[in-house]
Amino acid sequence: MKNPIEAIRDQIIADPEVILEDRDVMRALVAANETSLGPNIVDLRGIAIDRLESRLERLEDTHRSVISAAYENLAGTNMIHRAVLRLLEATDFPTFLDDLKEVAEILRVDTLRLVLETEHPEEAEALARIADVLVTVARGRTDAYVTGGRNVPVRPVTLRQVQPDTDEIYGENADWIHSEALLKLDLGAGRLPGMLALGSEDPHQFKPTQGTDLLGFFGGAFERAMRRWLG
């Protein structure tokens, strides 16, 4: 009967991959080899292996981050697609506006407001009675809200952490809005612009460092749907 050492030796010879693929075992073998060389000899191979292991660990961390980001992007794409499909289901404008509540749930935001500019107060009063998601403001007010009165370009999509100092957009919900996505809407030639405001209680849901491609696509789909109803 073989002793345990001989059994281990035979197993290693028969299947050396078991040892080569075990990082802890290989590290122990390299350490033992360095000890046998003595304190005055530098084992360049051992140093190279240590560096390769460090690079491998960094690559594995990067790989996990890329995979995680890909899953998040896929989930975001699916969410935007669902929201766009919901927009297309409405058969009349009041239903379209009412469906925006469900769109807000799909987008996982706490409140959604469609902001339209108007120069006629009587139109504002009539529109305000249609749905509570609809907000009317004076001409030029959407750009002023996005820029905060500063002389800066207005981007199609603005993401920011904010505590609104006015309730003109979110109404009574303004007190607990801590981040927002503002989507500028081009409603066609001869019409004043609009804006879609997505507000969240979570201050980290919308930040300037996040990508805007998906929300830009949603804004483009939304303004095309609006042009159909306004036409």
C-alpha atoms as a printed R data frame, in Angstrom:
    type eleno elety resid chain resno       x      y       z
1   ATOM     1    CA   MET     A     1   0.000  0.000   0.000
2   ATOM     2    CA   LYS     A     2   1.390  3.414  -0.986
3   ATOM     3    CA   ASN     A     3   2.086  5.978   1.680
4   ATOM     4    CA   PRO     A     4   0.234  9.351   1.454
5   ATOM     5    CA   ILE     A     5   3.229 11.181  -0.057
6   ATOM     6    CA   GLU     A     6   3.527  8.695  -2.909
7   ATOM     7    CA   ALA     A     7  -0.225  8.863  -3.512
8   ATOM     8    CA   ILE     A     8  -0.091 12.671  -3.756
9   ATOM     9    CA   ARG     A     9   2.936 12.445  -6.076
10  ATOM    10    CA   ASP     A    10   1.181 10.002  -8.373
11  ATOM    11    CA   GLN     A    11  -1.929 12.194  -8.448
12  ATOM    12    CA   ILE     A    12   0.107 15.289  -9.350
13  ATOM    13    CA   ILE     A    13   1.926 13.436 -12.141
14  ATOM    14    CA   ALA     A    14  -1.353 12.085 -13.472
15  ATOM    15    CA   ASP     A    15  -3.140 15.449 -13.379
16  ATOM    16    CA   PRO     A    16  -0.733 18.396 -12.976
17  ATOM    17    CA   GLU     A    17  -3.489 20.897 -13.874
18  ATOM    18    CA   VAL     A    18  -4.888 20.430 -10.369
19  ATOM    19    CA   ILE     A    19  -1.786 22.146  -8.984
20  ATOM    20    CA   LEU     A    20  -1.290 24.685 -11.770
21  ATOM    21    CA   GLU     A    21  -4.832 26.016 -11.501
22  ATOM    22    CA   ASP     A    22  -4.763 26.375  -7.711
23  ATOM    23    CA   ARG     A    23  -3.413 29.847  -6.986
24  ATOM    24    CA   ASP     A    24  -2.841 29.258  -3.267
25  ATOM    25    CA   VAL     A    25  -0.875 26.044  -3.860
26  ATOM    26    CA   MET     A    26   1.279 27.700  -6.538
27  ATOM    27    CA   ARG     A    27   1.966 30.645  -4.251
28  ATOM    28    CA   ALA     A    28   3.056 28.287  -1.472
29  ATOM    29    CA   LEU     A    29   5.382 26.403  -3.851
30  ATOM    30    CA   VAL     A    30   6.978 29.640  -5.077
31  ATOM    31    CA   ALA     A    31   7.464 30.825  -1.490
32  ATOM    32    CA   ALA     A    32   9.092 27.518  -0.575
33  ATOM    33    CA   ASN     A    33  11.402 27.815  -3.582
34  ATOM    34    CA   GLU     A    34  12.441 31.340  -2.575
35  ATOM    35    CA   THR     A    35  13.202 30.136   0.951
36  ATOM    36    CA   SER     A    36  15.402 27.340  -0.375
37  ATOM    37    CA   LEU     A    37  17.422 29.823  -2.454
38  ATOM    38    CA   GLY     A    38  18.536 31.755   0.606
39  ATOM    39    CA   PRO     A    39  18.247 35.440   1.541
40  ATOM    40    CA   ASN     A    40  20.952 36.700  -0.873
41  ATOM    41    CA   ILE     A    41  19.394 35.426  -4.119
42  ATOM    42    CA   VAL     A    42  16.637 37.255  -5.914
43  ATOM    43    CA   ASP     A    43  14.182 34.975  -7.698
44  ATOM    44    CA   LEU     A    44  13.129 37.001 -10.739
45  ATOM    45    CA   ARG     A    45  10.666 34.333 -11.731
46  ATOM    46    CA   GLY     A    46   8.881 34.642  -8.412
47  ATOM    47    CA   ILE     A    47   8.740 38.438  -8.782
48  ATOM    48    CA   ALA     A    48   7.323 38.048 -12.283
49  ATOM    49    CA   ILE     A    49   4.669 35.642 -11.023
50  ATOM    50    CA   ASP     A    50   3.655 38.076  -8.266
51  ATOM    51    CA   ARG     A    51   3.281 40.860 -10.793
52  ATOM    52    CA   LEU     A    52   1.298 38.644 -13.148
53  ATOM    53    CA   GLU     A    53  -1.016 37.672 -10.294
54  ATOM    54    CA   SER     A    54  -1.584 41.352  -9.470
55  ATOM    55    CA   ARG     A    55  -2.377 42.094 -13.114
56  ATOM    56    CA   LEU     A    56  -4.734 39.115 -13.250
57  ATOM    57    CA   GLU     A    57  -6.603 40.312 -10.166
58  ATOM    58    CA   ARG     A    58  -6.975 43.803 -11.684
59  ATOM    59    CA   LEU     A    59  -8.218 42.306 -14.945
60  ATOM    60    CA   GLU     A    60 -10.751 40.165 -13.082
61  ATOM    61    CA   ASP     A    61 -12.016 43.245 -11.201
62  ATOM    62    CA   THR     A    62 -12.310 45.149 -14.483
63  ATOM    63    CA   HIS     A    63 -14.105 42.201 -16.088
64  ATOM    64    CA   ARG     A    64 -16.648 42.089 -13.264
65  ATOM    65    CA   SER     A    65 -17.200 45.859 -13.538
66  ATOM    66    CA   VAL     A    66 -17.733 45.652 -17.301
67  ATOM    67    CA   ILE     A    67 -20.199 42.774 -16.936
68  ATOM    68    CA   SER     A    68 -22.093 44.656 -14.220
69  ATOM    69    CA   ALA     A    69 -22.254 47.818 -16.344
70  ATOM    70    CA   ALA     A    70 -23.465 45.799 -19.346
71  ATOM    71    CA   TYR     A    71 -26.308 44.278 -17.321
72  ATOM    72    CA   GLU     A    72 -27.297 47.701 -15.979
73  ATOM    73    CA   ASN     A    73 -27.271 49.158 -19.494
74  ATOM    74    CA   LEU     A    74 -29.388 46.293 -20.795
75  ATOM    75    CA   ALA     A    75 -31.879 46.755 -17.965
76  ATOM    76    CA   GLY     A    76 -32.027 50.495 -18.683
77  ATOM    77    CA   THR     A    77 -32.578 49.870 -22.399
78  ATOM    78    CA   ASN     A    78 -35.425 47.453 -21.705
79  ATOM    79    CA   MET     A    79 -37.014 49.979 -19.327
80  ATOM    80    CA   ILE     A    80 -36.896 52.778 -21.922
81  ATOM    81    CA   HIS     A    81 -38.323 50.498 -24.600
82  ATOM    82    CA   ARG     A    82 -41.236 49.560 -22.331
83  ATOM    83    CA   ALA     A    83 -41.926 53.225 -21.608
84  ATOM    84    CA   VAL     A    84 -41.920 54.126 -25.318
85  ATOM    85    CA   LEU     A    85 -44.277 51.279 -26.161
86  ATOM    86    CA   ARG     A    86 -46.625 52.491 -23.430
87  ATOM    87    CA   LEU     A    87 -46.652 55.963 -24.989
88  ATOM    88    CA   LEU     A    88 -47.754 54.502 -28.312
89  ATOM    89    CA   GLU     A    89 -50.813 52.758 -26.891
90  ATOM    90    CA   ALA     A    90 -52.932 55.866 -26.277
91  ATOM    91    CA   THR     A    91 -55.841 56.517 -28.654
92  ATOM    92    CA   ASP     A    92 -56.506 60.149 -27.641
93  ATOM    93    CA   PHE     A    93 -54.656 62.991 -25.916
94  ATOM    94    CA   PRO     A    94 -56.354 62.760 -22.477
95  ATOM    95    CA   THR     A    95 -55.545 59.042 -22.390
96  ATOM    96    CA   PHE     A    96 -51.968 59.817 -23.436
97  ATOM    97    CA   LEU     A    97 -51.614 62.203 -20.512
98  ATOM    98    CA   ASP     A    98 -53.198 59.738 -18.095
99  ATOM    99    CA   ASP     A    99 -50.806 57.013 -19.284
100 ATOM   100    CA   LEU     A   100 -47.864 59.177 -18.203
101 ATOM   101    CA   LYS     A   101 -48.488 58.066 -14.630
102 ATOM   102    CA   GLU     A   102 -47.758 54.492 -15.655
103 ATOM   103    CA   VAL     A   103 -44.785 55.675 -17.703
104 ATOM   104    CA   ALA     A   104 -43.399 57.257 -14.523
105 ATOM   105    CA   GLU     A   105 -43.711 53.902 -12.759
106 ATOM   106    CA   ILE     A   106 -41.913 52.142 -15.615
107 ATOM   107    CA   LEU     A   107 -39.092 54.692 -15.456
108 ATOM   108    CA   ARG     A   108 -38.985 54.317 -11.657
109 ATOM   109    CA   VAL     A   109 -39.339 58.016 -10.945
110 ATOM   110    CA   ASP     A   110 -41.455 59.498  -8.180
111 ATOM   111    CA   THR     A   111 -43.083 62.197 -10.277
112 ATOM   112    CA   LEU     A   112 -43.343 63.147 -13.949
113 ATOM   113    CA   ARG     A   113 -44.448 66.512 -15.344
114 ATOM   114    CA   LEU     A   114 -45.059 67.558 -18.934
115 ATOM   115    CA   VAL     A   115 -44.249 71.266 -19.087
116 ATOM   116    CA   LEU     A   116 -45.660 73.322 -21.970
117 ATOM   117    CA   GLU     A   117 -44.981 76.980 -22.671
118 ATOM   118    CA   THR     A   118 -47.864 79.275 -23.584
119 ATOM   119    CA   GLU     A   119 -48.453 82.966 -24.184
120 ATOM   120    CA   HIS     A   120 -52.184 82.763 -23.527
121 ATOM   121    CA   PRO     A   121 -53.416 82.487 -19.902
122 ATOM   122    CA   GLU     A   122 -56.790 81.109 -21.012
123 ATOM   123    CA   GLU     A   123 -55.002 78.186 -22.709
124 ATOM   124    CA   ALA     A   124 -53.051 77.534 -19.527
125 ATOM   125    CA   GLU     A   125 -56.214 77.285 -17.459
126 ATOM   126    CA   ALA     A   126 -57.871 74.936 -19.964
127 ATOM   127    CA   LEU     A   127 -54.821 72.692 -20.244
128 ATOM   128    CA   ALA     A   128 -54.329 72.555 -16.479
129 ATOM   129    CA   ARG     A   129 -57.766 70.995 -16.098
130 ATOM   130    CA   ILE     A   130 -56.948 68.101 -18.444
131 ATOM   131    CA   ALA     A   131 -54.471 66.241 -16.220
132 ATOM   132    CA   ASP     A   132 -52.349 66.884 -13.157
133 ATOM   133    CA   VAL     A   133 -49.193 65.765 -14.990
134 ATOM   134    CA   LEU     A   134 -49.527 68.768 -17.306
135 ATOM   135    CA   VAL     A   135 -47.956 72.068 -16.279
136 ATOM   136    CA   THR     A   136 -48.063 75.331 -18.246
137 ATOM   137    CA   VAL     A   137 -45.482 78.106 -17.911
138 ATOM   138    CA   ALA     A   138 -44.731 81.403 -19.622
139 ATOM   139    CA   ARG     A   139 -42.714 81.602 -22.811
140 ATOM   140    CA   GLY     A   140 -38.991 81.017 -22.207
141 ATOM   141    CA   ARG     A   141 -39.520 79.622 -18.722
142 ATOM   142    CA   THR     A   142 -38.347 76.072 -19.520
143 ATOM   143    CA   ASP     A   143 -34.881 77.247 -20.553
144 ATOM   144    CA   ALA     A   144 -34.715 79.519 -17.527
145 ATOM   145    CA   TYR     A   145 -35.567 76.607 -15.231
146 ATOM   146    CA   VAL     A   146 -32.949 74.331 -16.817
147 ATOM   147    CA   THR     A   147 -30.154 76.902 -16.661
148 ATOM   148    CA   GLY     A   148 -31.140 78.471 -13.362
149 ATOM   149    CA   GLY     A   149 -30.940 81.883 -15.023
150 ATOM   150    CA   ARG     A   150 -27.295 81.425 -16.054
151 ATOM   151    CA   ASN     A   151 -26.004 82.207 -19.521
152 ATOM   152    CA   VAL     A   152 -25.148 78.617 -20.468
153 ATOM   153    CA   PRO     A   153 -26.209 76.346 -23.358
154 ATOM   154    CA   VAL     A   154 -29.346 74.283 -22.820
155 ATOM   155    CA   ARG     A   155 -28.659 70.589 -23.420
156 ATOM   156    CA   PRO     A   156 -31.326 68.181 -24.704
157 ATOM   157    CA   VAL     A   157 -31.028 66.215 -21.443
158 ATOM   158    CA   THR     A   158 -29.996 67.668 -18.088
159 ATOM   159    CA   LEU     A   159 -29.359 65.439 -15.080
160 ATOM   160    CA   ARG     A   160 -28.770 66.985 -11.693
161 ATOM   161    CA   GLN     A   161 -29.148 66.738  -7.947
162 ATOM   162    CA   VAL     A   162 -31.421 69.541  -6.865
163 ATOM   163    CA   GLN     A   163 -33.763 70.937  -4.265
164 ATOM   164    CA   PRO     A   164 -36.295 73.001  -6.270
165 ATOM   165    CA   ASP     A   165 -36.782 76.502  -4.887
166 ATOM   166    CA   THR     A   166 -40.147 76.817  -6.629
167 ATOM   167    CA   ASP     A   167 -43.223 74.637  -6.887
168 ATOM   168    CA   GLU     A   168 -44.156 75.698 -10.427
169 ATOM   169    CA   ILE     A   169 -42.967 72.383 -11.943
170 ATOM   170    CA   TYR     A   170 -43.659 69.736  -9.300
171 ATOM   171    CA   GLY     A   171 -46.338 71.487  -7.270
172 ATOM   172    CA   GLU     A   172 -46.712 70.171  -3.733
173 ATOM   173    CA   ASN     A   173 -44.172 67.408  -4.506
174 ATOM   174    CA   ALA     A   174 -41.322 69.923  -4.868
175 ATOM   175    CA   ASP     A   175 -40.308 69.641  -1.200
176 ATOM   176    CA   TRP     A   176 -39.101 66.051  -1.549
177 ATOM   177    CA   ILE     A   177 -37.532 66.182  -5.032
178 ATOM   178    CA   HIS     A   178 -33.761 65.740  -4.676
179 ATOM   179    CA   SER     A   179 -32.702 64.859  -8.226
180 ATOM   180    CA   GLU     A   180 -34.230 65.350 -11.633
181 ATOM   181    CA   ALA     A   181 -33.897 64.634 -15.343
182 ATOM   182    CA   LEU     A   182 -35.035 67.445 -17.638
183 ATOM   183    CA   LEU     A   183 -35.746 66.530 -21.270
184 ATOM   184    CA   LYS     A   184 -36.176 69.420 -23.686
185 ATOM   185    CA   LEU     A   185 -38.970 68.898 -26.212
186 ATOM   186    CA   ASP     A   186 -39.080 70.297 -29.739
187 ATOM   187    CA   LEU     A   187 -42.776 70.275 -30.571
188 ATOM   188    CA   GLY     A   188 -42.403 71.356 -34.191
189 ATOM   189    CA   ALA     A   189 -42.284 74.492 -36.295
190 ATOM   190    CA   GLY     A   190 -44.492 77.315 -35.087
191 ATOM   191    CA   ARG     A   191 -44.925 75.847 -31.608
192 ATOM   192    CA   LEU     A   192 -43.322 76.863 -28.352
193 ATOM   193    CA   PRO     A   193 -40.955 74.303 -26.812
194 ATOM   194    CA   GLY     A   194 -41.779 72.029 -23.937
195 ATOM   195    CA   MET     A   195 -40.002 69.978 -21.318
196 ATOM   196    CA   LEU     A   196 -40.422 66.641 -19.627
197 ATOM   197    CA   ALA     A   197 -39.396 66.738 -15.964
198 ATOM   198    CA   LEU     A   198 -38.651 63.471 -14.152
199 ATOM   199    CA   GLY     A   199 -38.256 64.012 -10.415
200 ATOM   200    CA   SER     A   200 -36.934 61.599  -7.814
201 ATOM   201    CA   GLU     A   201 -36.743 61.583  -4.046
202 ATOM   202    CA   ASP     A   202 -33.424 59.709  -4.349
203 ATOM   203    CA   PRO     A   203 -30.593 62.279  -4.674
204 ATOM   204    CA   HIS     A   204 -28.445 59.705  -6.489
205 ATOM   205    CA   GLN     A   205 -30.919 58.644  -9.181
206 ATOM   206    CA   PHE     A   206 -29.935 61.462 -11.535
207 ATOM   207    CA   LYS     A   207 -26.413 62.917 -11.514
208 ATOM   208    CA   PRO     A   208 -24.474 64.986 -14.083
209 ATOM   209    CA   THR     A   209 -21.885 62.213 -14.468
210 ATOM   210    CA   GLN     A   210 -24.419 59.696 -15.801
211 ATOM   211    CA   GLY     A   211 -24.935 58.931 -19.473
212 ATOM   212    CA   THR     A   212 -27.882 60.515 -21.258
213 ATOM   213    CA   ASP     A   213 -28.194 58.416 -24.437
214 ATOM   214    CA   LEU     A   214 -31.210 56.388 -23.305
215 ATOM   215    CA   LEU     A   215 -33.082 59.375 -21.920
216 ATOM   216    CA   GLY     A   216 -32.234 61.286 -25.103
217 ATOM   217    CA   PHE     A   217 -33.861 58.504 -27.126
218 ATOM   218    CA   PHE     A   218 -36.912 58.558 -24.857
219 ATOM   219    CA   GLY     A   219 -37.195 62.333 -25.205
220 ATOM   220    CA   GLY     A   220 -37.059 62.044 -28.991
221 ATOM   221    CA   ALA     A   221 -39.806 59.419 -29.008
222 ATOM   222    CA   PHE     A   222 -41.901 61.479 -26.600
223 ATOM   223    CA   GLU     A   223 -41.729 64.692 -28.626
224 ATOM   224    CA   ARG     A   224 -42.727 62.821 -31.789
225 ATOM   225    CA   ALA     A   225 -45.760 61.418 -29.987
226 ATOM   226    CA   MET     A   226 -46.632 64.927 -28.770
227 ATOM   227    CA   ARG     A   227 -46.397 66.338 -32.306
228 ATOM   228    CA   ARG     A   228 -48.960 63.780 -33.424
229 ATOM   229    CA   TRP     A   229 -51.458 64.896 -30.791
230 ATOM   230    CA   LEU     A   230 -50.774 68.597 -31.279
231 ATOM   231    CA   GLY     A   231 -51.157 68.151 -35.039
